[in-house]
Amino acid sequence: MTVLVFWGLILAFCISFALLKWSDLKYRGKGLPPGTMGWPIFGETVDFLKYGPDFMKKKRAKFGSVFKTHLLGCPTVISLNQELNRYVLMNEGKGLVPGYPKSMLDVMGKTNIAAVHGSAHKFIRGALLTLIGPEAIRDQLLPEIDKFMRNFINNWDGKTIDIQEKAIEMAFYAAFRQIIKAEYDLICKAFKAEFDKVATASLSLPINIPGTNYYEGLQARKKIHILLKQIMEKRSASGKTHDDMFAELIGNEKSRYHLSEEQIFDQIFAILYSGYETVSVTSMMAIKFLHDHPKALQELREEHLAIRERKKPEEPIDWNDYKSMSFTRAVSKIEI
């Protein structure tokens, strides 16, 4: 029995070694940067999800700023070189384009602005410019988000707050309210429950079997599509006008930036996802930074109170107020 176990272990080791070598040899000699590809299908996904930034640091120390790997079901070249990244972004369509994992493209939509390139990207960007361009941020989004945030934190006094949970809710609901206003109170929680599954699936192995994050994300995407379709049909039947991003995207029908139904839905996914992780994480890091640096917190508080003293109690901040927040913007840049 002991001998069988021993030879079984030897056989398992040999098979594992052969699979790892085969995976590396498959991508060797193709003009690719150095690196390792890990296991077939799974690649190095487990280590990437488990160690996160440490995974990148280890790879960079061993292979340099540009290396190949296999993540989330896709052979991938990762660049941690700022100059190269800038070159790729500035010369899109000339041999190199930024890429995203299959799982992310499948659940976020293949026509969302982050997934398309060249003329398609310019077309989508034109459609979104009136929604999230500089003028929209200054004249519409800033006062709207200020009002939302004051309502959002209004009942926090005397309560113990889970910052991670509230930061994610804040980032999602602030964006969602700009997209869909009239139906916001009725569907926001149900929508977020499904979108949470989509966000989780975006960084998962693309294995489409029940029980996997990828499968759950695809099902959630279908439910969100149905929900958005129902809102679109009800609005069309009512004949009422709506002042939100969803209405603007639908209303582009007569402009040169007319989007299909699928494209509209994909841009909604992109807008929500763009702030879902980045804004919430940045907010959490800012809170930690201010907690660890009381003097910075006091200076930030004084800057904000000085602005509030010049305004009426319910008057929202405007673009000039934002530009005067020199210390606040400095804190934001540190966190980013």
SEMIMAR-270472 format. One record per residue (C-alpha): x, y, z. Coordinates in steps of 0.001 Angstrom, whole numbers. Example, Ala and Ser with C-alpha at 12.3 -4.5 7.8 and 13.67 -1.06 7.14 Angstrom:
<drenvos>
> X_Y_Z
> 12300_-4500_7800
> 13670_-1060_7140
</drenvos>
This chain:
<drenvos>
> X_Y_Z
> 0_0_0
> 2826_2379_914
> 4548_1618_-2399
> 1343_2370_-4357
> 923_5703_-2580
> 4557_6571_-3293
> 4284_5802_-7004
> 932_7597_-7123
> 2568_10744_-5780
> 5425_10395_-8267
> 2930_10023_-11133
> 910_13052_-9971
> 4093_15123_-9745
> 5182_14087_-13249
> 1770_14893_-14739
> 1676_18281_-13004
> 5202_19098_-14170
> 4350_18050_-17740
> 1191_20179_-17796
> 3029_23252_-16522
> 5819_22776_-19069
> 3340_22195_-21890
> 1477_25375_-20995
> 4702_27420_-21031
> 6080_25825_-24219
> 2819_26526_-26054
> 3478_30279_-25869
> 7271_30243_-26098
> 9086_31581_-29155
> 6220_33761_-30388
> 7837_37116_-29762
> 6143_37404_-26390
> 7742_38935_-23279
> 9067_36631_-20523
> 6731_35088_-17983
> 4920_31894_-17030
> 1496_30652_-18107
> 577_28384_-15192
> -1899_25543_-15588
> -3889_24842_-18756
> -7289_26628_-18689
> -6829_27995_-15147
> -3450_29614_-15788
> -2309_31654_-12785
> -5773_32904_-11878
> -5807_31419_-8377
> -2572_33175_-7373
> -3754_36421_-8984
> -7058_36459_-7095
> -5459_35293_-3856
> -2476_37651_-3698
> -3597_40608_-5849
> -945_43385_-5805
> 1672_41008_-4366
> 1212_38781_-7425
> 2084_41736_-9667
> 5065_42745_-7509
> 6463_39206_-7614
> 6089_38991_-11391
> 7648_42403_-11885
> 10647_41511_-9729
> 11200_38304_-11699
> 10355_39282_-15285
> 10371_43087_-15434
> 7608_45610_-16105
> 6169_43710_-19080
> 5409_39999_-18796
> 3078_37298_-20051
> 732_35254_-17909
> -2627_33482_-18131
> -5471_35050_-16137
> -9223_34480_-15996
> -9130_32033_-18883
> -7109_34287_-21214
> -3430_34391_-22238
> -2433_37917_-21258
> 431_40377_-21577
> 567_42745_-18607
> 2384_46064_-18753
> 3330_47959_-15596
> 5363_50416_-17656
> 3757_53873_-17756
> 5425_54928_-21002
> 4341_51765_-22811
> 797_52066_-21473
> 626_55664_-22656
> 1921_54632_-26083
> -724_51899_-26392
> -3533_54267_-25422
> -2307_57058_-27703
> -1756_54742_-30679
> -4853_52616_-30451
> -5449_50500_-33525
> -1780_50465_-34596
> -983_46911_-33587
> -1693_47074_-29858
> -4965_47661_-28025
> -5819_47350_-24327
> -7683_44142_-23606
> -10089_42805_-21002
> -10768_39252_-19762
> -13453_37229_-21518
> -15494_37049_-18318
> -15561_40851_-18056
> -16557_41328_-21702
> -19306_38724_-21434
> -21002_40153_-18349
> -20347_43857_-19012
> -21176_43705_-22709
> -18982_43604_-25796
> -20136_47045_-26986
> -19439_48991_-23779
> -17059_51927_-24225
> -14165_50169_-22481
> -14385_47153_-24798
> -14498_48778_-28245
> -11677_50432_-30176
> -11046_52779_-33078
> -14085_54238_-34835
> -16498_52266_-32633
> -14927_53789_-29522
> -15162_57312_-30974
> -18832_56741_-31808
> -19721_55523_-28304
> -17658_58306_-26730
> -19598_60871_-28757
> -22877_59447_-27481
> -21690_59629_-23866
> -20021_63030_-24030
> -23226_64958_-23314
> -23869_62725_-20289
> -20489_62711_-18558
> -18524_65431_-20353
> -17059_68500_-18593
> -20214_70617_-19017
> -22483_67863_-17704
> -20231_67329_-14677
> -20115_71048_-13908
> -23773_71975_-14468
> -25708_68786_-13643
> -23780_65968_-11994
> -21950_67973_-9317
> -25053_69561_-7689
> -27071_66344_-8114
> -24425_64185_-6443
> -23975_66768_-3671
> -27697_66549_-2913
> -27620_62748_-3025
> -24626_62511_-678
> -26200_64753_1952
> -29320_62589_1960
> -27240_59407_1956
> -25266_60248_5118
> -28060_62185_6840
> -28978_59381_9286
> -25479_58208_10201
> -25241_60160_13470
> -24758_57891_16475
> -24486_54726_14367
> -21659_52279_13753
> -20970_52318_10020
> -19375_49592_7891
> -17247_51854_5698
> -16580_49228_3014
> -20271_48441_2623
> -21364_52084_2657
> -18618_53182_260
> -19757_50599_-2299
> -23405_51593_-1808
> -22515_55274_-2131
> -20600_54774_-5384
> -23298_52594_-6923
> -26411_54497_-5863
> -24926_57920_-6692
> -24294_56753_-10272
> -27530_54785_-10566
> -29649_57769_-9537
> -28184_59795_-12417
> -29028_56992_-14839
> -32583_56239_-13669
> -34353_58842_-11514
> -38113_58298_-11706
> -37985_54571_-10920
> -34970_54824_-8574
> -36760_54187_-5261
> -38637_51186_-6654
> -35783_49258_-8239
> -32448_50485_-6821
> -31979_47680_-4264
> -33094_44903_-6617
> -30876_46311_-9366
> -27841_46471_-7071
> -28365_42876_-5891
> -28070_41691_-9493
> -25255_44087_-10376
> -23197_42794_-7431
> -23245_39381_-9130
> -22173_40946_-12427
> -19254_42740_-10755
> -18115_39533_-9048
> -18346_37589_-12313
> -16225_40153_-14168
> -13140_38810_-12377
> -13830_35088_-12516
> -12953_32113_-14668
> -15364_31913_-17642
> -16816_28526_-16676
> -20512_28579_-17530
> -21966_25941_-15217
> -24527_26498_-12426
> -22933_27513_-9146
> -19977_29420_-10611
> -19646_33198_-10287
> -19485_33460_-14070
> -22801_31636_-14525
> -24465_33720_-11809
> -23153_36900_-13443
> -24567_35967_-16856
> -27957_35201_-15305
> -27888_38523_-13440
> -27052_40341_-16684
> -30141_38814_-18323
> -32333_39918_-15401
> -30966_43468_-15594
> -31664_43530_-19341
> -35266_42514_-18678
> -35609_45206_-16011
> -34200_47931_-18283
> -36387_46760_-21160
> -39488_47003_-18960
> -38578_50552_-17898
> -38001_51528_-21527
> -41394_50145_-22596
> -43289_51760_-19691
> -41715_55133_-20399
> -42547_54858_-24078
> -46167_53973_-23289
> -46595_56809_-20766
> -45358_59523_-23112
> -43790_61420_-20200
> -40392_63073_-20485
> -37598_62056_-18120
> -34484_63934_-17095
> -31842_61248_-16641
> -29058_59474_-18535
> -31283_56601_-19618
> -33684_59033_-21286
> -30786_60847_-22959
> -29370_57614_-24379
> -32769_56559_-25697
> -33433_60083_-26990
> -30351_60027_-29229
> -32533_58283_-31802
> -32539_61286_-34142
> -28905_62248_-33629
> -25839_60878_-35383
> -25005_59058_-32151
> -28048_56793_-32199
> -27318_53649_-30182
> -28978_50265_-30440
> -30790_48821_-27435
> -27853_46521_-26683
> -25390_49424_-26893
> -27510_51526_-24522
> -27658_48741_-21954
> -23911_48090_-22254
> -23095_51768_-21611
> -25214_51678_-18456
> -23174_48686_-17284
> -19958_50560_-18088
> -20962_53748_-16240
> -22002_51822_-13138
> -18963_49547_-13145
> -16461_52357_-13674
> -17258_53781_-10251
> -18284_50588_-8506
> -14758_49560_-7493
> -12590_52622_-8132
> -14705_55240_-6343
> -15535_52993_-3394
> -11920_51872_-2883
> -10606_55431_-3240
> -13197_56627_-712
> -12199_53939_1780
> -8510_54746_1380
> -9230_58463_1852
> -11070_57755_5106
> -8181_55623_6363
> -5659_58289_5351
> -7593_61011_7175
> -8035_58795_10239
> -4271_58227_10382
> -3510_61949_9847
> -5673_64084_12191
> -4061_67344_11045
> -5050_66622_7447
> -8587_65797_8596
> -8817_69088_10464
> -7587_71084_7471
> -10067_69298_5222
> -12894_70018_7659
> -11973_73707_7858
> -11909_73988_4067
> -15382_72472_3767
> -16882_74485_6632
> -15581_77710_5088
> -17454_76885_1874
> -20658_75947_3724
> -20629_79216_5663
> -20888_81128_2383
> -23941_79184_1254
> -27536_78633_2346
> -28225_75386_4284
> -29730_73503_1320
> -27730_75206_-1418
> -25594_72666_-3341
> -21927_73192_-4099
> -21063_74481_-7561
> -18041_74311_-9846
> -16401_77357_-8289
> -16685_75730_-4859
> -15048_72605_-6217
> -12180_74560_-7773
> -11585_76326_-4455
> -11102_72971_-2657
> -7348_72893_-3190
> -6605_70719_-162
> -9509_68347_-869
> -8280_67792_-4418
> -4738_67242_-3135
> -6023_64505_-796
> -7913_62898_-3699
> -4789_62848_-5871
> -2791_61176_-3091
> -5377_58397_-2808
> -5612_57889_-6571
</drenvos>
